[in-house]
Amino acid sequence: MKVLVCDDNAGLGREIADAVAEGTAGEVEVSVLVEGALTEELTKLFERVRACLDNPGAFASARDLAFDAADLAILDNNLTHLGIKGARLTAEAIAGYLRAFTAVPYLVSLNKNPEIDFDLRYLVGDYETRADIALNTDHLSNGALWTRNRADAEDGFLPWYWPELRAAPARRRQQIAFVRDHLKEPVLPALGIPTDQDSLGFLSRHAKGALSPDAETDGADDGGDGIPIGSVTFQDVFVARSRSLPTAEEREKVGAGADAGNGALVDLVARVVAADIDLWFRRDVVAPQEMLIDVPHLLMRMPFLLGAKARDLAEWNKAIDEGNPPFGIDPTLFQSHIAKARHQHDIWVPSTAFRWPDLKANDELNALFFSSKQEDWADVVFCEDLSAFLERSPKAGPSPVEFSAEFAGSWARRHVAKLEDVHYAPLSQFAV
């Protein structure tokens, strides 16, 4: 894996590279692109952007930038000392163009919000970043960010939304290939999301609007100007909105060239849309736990699925770590009820997920829930900042703290351990 660190200051760039080396135990190849060398690369990037937007039909693929050879690029947000004329640059200002016009599959914006470690709003980190994730330098030395292994977590800190950075580039390349192959197909059916009216009721209005502002909120073709939500294609997503190319005129030019068969532009559109769909899927489909539900949140709603192991806190946490069926769930219950509801498009879900509408409508599961007794399972909560279960009221030490996330849905109340030296924001989300 090749990691490219970008900074306008050579000393700070070296510090970032050292943090990566510490977090990965030296198991990745780290290159540093700083000061004049970074200026030169970005100047070439902007030339590539202008050439494409001035004459999209003649645009061709190129792999002559350092970014093209990287699997993951880390961009320090403050790039004000670069020798580039015009407005002062930030990582956020260039991340979109890097995604669209280079081959680097995964982007990290660094130190965009250095005083925040855990964002309580949408449980995907800073949802406003134009990179794939916004982190701070200190996070890079936390081995769990690279492995998703709690044993590697520094002071236990492992947000549930953190990606496994070692695997993220390969996963993004799979997503890009998927979008390229399904570009003119409707998004929801292609991603395995049911489009019947009952199922669509589990997608919030925010989720529908975030997929495309042109989507009809009820999914029905009422003769208006919108597009039924079930008919919105990946290409529609690109034309309507993009974090990478925010100007409609730019998207129209590129989209027209892709429609005309320019393969380089098709690749560009696929890269842009894959990143946007990935964020949408994590923030609006998975995080609310309404349309899809992952293992820890499923166990919170249906503790009896652990069977006789439900009294043991350690078994709850083993279920999170189990990567193969039945994922810690009682094998009989899994085969009878849970397996058939599994979401099959693994490249889009952060972890194994199941269709909650199917499980909620399962009469036998509902009967098992109402016939079970609370004393049959441990009184635990899932802590989003640890990726682990803790006792709700431990005999020693502080109790987990409840907060309210901002997404629409019935399950916005979540918990964190509220670790010392970890900065949570906005603090108003803790208000009861």
N, C-alpha and C positions, 0 to 999 in steps of 0.2 A: 504494500500500500504506500502510495506517494502523497505526502502532505506538503503543501506549499504555504509557507508563512509570509504574509505581506505586511510591511509596516514602513512608515516614512522615517523611522529612526532605527539605525542598525542595532543599537544596544537593546532597545525594547524588542526588536524582532528576535534577537538571540534569546532573550528571556522567555518569549513565547515558545520558541523552539525547544528550550530546555524543559518547559512545563509539559510539552507534548511528549518529549523523551521520557520524562518521569512517569507520566500517566500511562504510557504504552510499554514501559520497561524496555525502551529502545527497540521495540519490535517493528517499527515503521520507519520508512525512509523520509527524513525531513529536510526540505530545502528552504532557504531563506531568500526572499526577494525584497530588497529594501532600497530606500533612497533613490539614487539615480537609475539603478537597474529597474526598479518598480516604475519610475516615471517613464522610462523608455517603453516598457511593456504596455502600460496603460495608453500611451500615445499611439502605439500600434493598434491597440484595441479600439480606440475611438476612430481611427482611420478605417478599420474594418466595419464599424457600425455605420459611419457615414457612407461608405461605398455601397453597403447593402440598402440603406434607406433612400439613397439618391437613385439607385438603379437596381431594384430587387430582382428583376429578371435575369441580371447578369451575375448575381451573387453565387459564389462557389465555396465549397468547404475548404478550410485551411487549417493546418495544425502547426503553425509556426510560432505560437506564443507559449510561454512557460505554463500558462494556465491549461493549455490543451493537453499537456502531459501529466497533469496532476489528477489524483483521485479525489482529493479534498483540499479546498483552499480556505485558509483562515485569514480574514481581513480585519486588521485593527481598525476600529471605526474612525479614529482621528488620523486623517491623512493630510493635515493642513500644511505640512512642510514640504510637500512634493513640489517640484519645480514645474508645475503645469499652470499655464495662464488661465485666468477666469475664476469662477467661484471656487472656494476651498472644497476639497473633496472629502467625502466620508465613505466608509464601506457601504452604507445604505444607498449612497448615490450611484454606486457602480455595480452593486451586486446583481441587479437585474440584467444589465448588459453583459456581465460575465456569464450569467446563466444562458442567455439567449445566443450569444455570439462566440462562445468558446465551448470546448468539450468537457470542461471540468464538471462532474456530476453533482457535487455536494459543496455547499458554501456555508461557512460559519462567519457571522458578524461578531467581532470581539469588542467587549467593553462599550457596547452601546448604552447599557444601563448599569454602570459599575457598582451602584449601590443596591442592586436587586439581584438576589440569587434565586428566588422562587416567586413566580408570578401567580397570584391566586385567582386571576380572572377567568381564563379559559383552559387552564391546565395543559397548555402546549408551549409554555414559555412565552416569550414576547411575540404575540401574534401579529404585531405590526411590522416586524422586520421583513426586509425584502430578501434576506438570506434564508437558508433553510432552518437555521436556529441561531439565536443570539446567546452568547455565553460570555463569561468573564475569564481573564487569564488564569485565575486561581482554579477554575473548574477543570482546566485542561490537565492538571496534574492528578486529578481524581480518577484512578484507574477504572472505576465503575462506569464512567462516561464512555469508555472505549469498549468495555466488555459486557455491560448490563449484569454483572455478577455482584451481588450484594457483599460478598466477601472482600471485594476490591474497593468498597465504598469508603471514602475518607470521612471519618466520624459518622458513618452510617448514611451520609447524604447521597441519595439516589432518586431524584424525581422520577415519577412514573412516566412523565412525558419525554424524558431524555432518550434520544436514539442510541443505538449501539454504533458508535462512530466507526468502528472497524468494519462493520457490515453495511453501513449506510450508502457508500458509493455504489456497491454492487446492486443493492436493492433499488437505488434510483435508476440505474441503467436498465434494470428489468422494467421499471415503471415507464421509462421513456420508450422502450421497445413496444410495450403494451399500447401506449397512446398512439404511437406511429401506426400500429397495425389496426387500430380501431378508431382512427381520427374522425371519420364521418358517421360513426355509430353513436346512438344515444348512450349517455354516460351511465345512468342508473342500471339498465339491464346489463351493460358490459361489466359493471362492477359487482353484479350479483345482488343488487338492491331491488326488492319487489316494487312494482309500480301500481299495484292495485290500491284503491282509495283507502282501505283500512290500514295498509302498511305505510302509505305515504303520510298518514296522520302521525306517525312516529318521527317524522322529520319536521323540525320546527320551521316557522316562517323565516327565521334567520338563516337556517341551513339552505332553504330553497333559494332565497335571495342571494346568498353568498356563492352558490353554485353558478348562478347567472341572474343578473338583475332583470333579464327579460323572461324569466321563468314564471308561469302562472302559479300562483300560490296554492291553488286547489288541485292542480294537476289536470284540470279539465280544459278542453278547447271550447271557450265560451264565445268565440268569434272576435275576441279582442286582438290587440297588437302583440300580446305575449306568446311565448312558446310553452306548451304543456310541459311540466317538469320532467315527465317521462320521455320526452322527445328531444331534450337538450343534448346536443352532441358535444364531443370533445372540441370540435372546431368552433361551435357556438361559444363555448367557454372562453376560448382564446379571443374571439372577436369582441365579446362583451366586456371583458375585464382582464387585467393582468398586472401582477406585481412587477413583472420584468419589463414590459413595454407599456407604461401607463397611458401613453397617448393613443387615442383611437385612430388617428391618421396613420401612425406607424404600424399598428396592428392590421389595418386595412390593406396597406401596401404589401406587408409580408404575407398576409393571408391570401391575397390575390395571386402572389407569386407561387405560393404553395399549391393553390388550386390549379395553377397552370402546369404543375408537374415538376417544379424545381425541387430536386431532392434535398439540397442544402437547406432550403426554407422549410420543407416538411420536417426535417430534423430539428430546426430551430423551434418551430411551433410545438413539436412533441416535447422538447426539453422544458419549454415554458409551461405548458399545460400540465405536464407530469408533476412539476413542483407545486403548482396551484392546487391540483386535485389532491396531492398528498396532504397539504395543509388543511384543505377543506375536509378531507376524510378524518384526519386526526381531531380537528377542532369541532366540527359540526356533526359528524356521524358517530365517532367513537367516544369522544370526551363526555357528551351528555348521557351516554349509556342508555339511550332510548331505542334507536333502531338496532344497534349492535351492542353487545355487552361482553366484557372480557372476564376472565376467570375470577380475579379477586372481587370484582363488583357483583358478579353472579353469586358467589358464595355469601356475600353480605346479605343478599336478598333471599337466598335459599340455602341456609346453613346445613340443612338436612342432607344436601347432596354429598357431603363428606362421610355420611354414614356413621359408623361407630367411632370414627376418628375425629368427629366434630368437637369433642371436648378438649382436644390437645392443640394448644396454640402452635406447636412446632409443625403439626400436620397442615394447618392452614397455610403456613409459609412454604412448606414443601410443595403445595399445590401450585403456588405462583411460579416456582422454579421448574416445574415439570414440563418438559417441552414436547412430550408425546401423549397420545390418548391413553387413558382417560383423563389426563391432566389433574390427577389427585382426586378426582370425583369417584364416588362408589361405582365400580365397573358395571354392575347391573343397571343402575339408574342411568349411567352414561349411555350404554348401548340402547336402552329402552326409550330414552327421551331426549338426551342432550346431543348425541352424535348427529342426528338428522338435522339439527338446527345450526350446525357449524357453518360459518361463513368460509367460503372456499378460496377467496382471492387473497392469499396470504401476503402478497407483495404490497398491499395497501393498508393492512391493519398492523398496528405496532406490536400486537401480541395476539394470540389465539382469541377469536371472538365468535359469538353465537348470535343468531337472530332473536332478539328479545320478544318481538311480537309473537313468534311461534311458541316460545316458552311461556309467556304470559297467558296465552290462550289454551295451554295444555291442562285439561281438567284433572288429570291424574297427578301432575305436579302440584297443582293448587290444593288438591285433597291431602297430599302428603305434607304440605306446609301447615295446613290447619290442624292436622292430626298430630303433628310433632309438638314437643314441649320445649320451652326455652331453656330449661335446665339440661336438655340433651346436647347443647352446644356451648362452647366457650363464649363469653361476652367480650368480643373483640371488635376492633374497627380497622379499616384499611387506611394506612397513612400514606398520602400521596407523595410526601417528601422522602420517605424511606423505601418505597416500593415493598412494604412489609406490613403485616398485621401486628398490632399491639393490643394488650388488654385495655378495655375502656377505662377501668378503674384499677390501676395496678396497686399492689400492696406497698410498693416502694417507688419513689420517683414520680415525676410529673405525669399527669394524664394527657392523652392526645387532645388537641384543640380542634373544635369544629369551626368551619368557615363556610361561606356561601360563594360558590363560583357564579359567573355571570351568564352562563349559557342558558338558553330557554329549555325548560323541561322539568320533570318531577323529581329529579335526583341531583339537584344543585348543591345539597348539603354534603360536604366531605370533611375529611380530617387530615391534620398534619401533626407530626410529633413536636413541631416548633422547636427545632434544634438551636442551641446557643451558637452564636457567631454566624448564623445563616439569616440573611435579610429577606423578609417576606414583604410583599406589597401587592395591592394597596392594603394597608392595615385595617381600613374600614370594612374589608370583607370578613374580618373576625367578629364584627358587631353582631349581636344576637337580636 
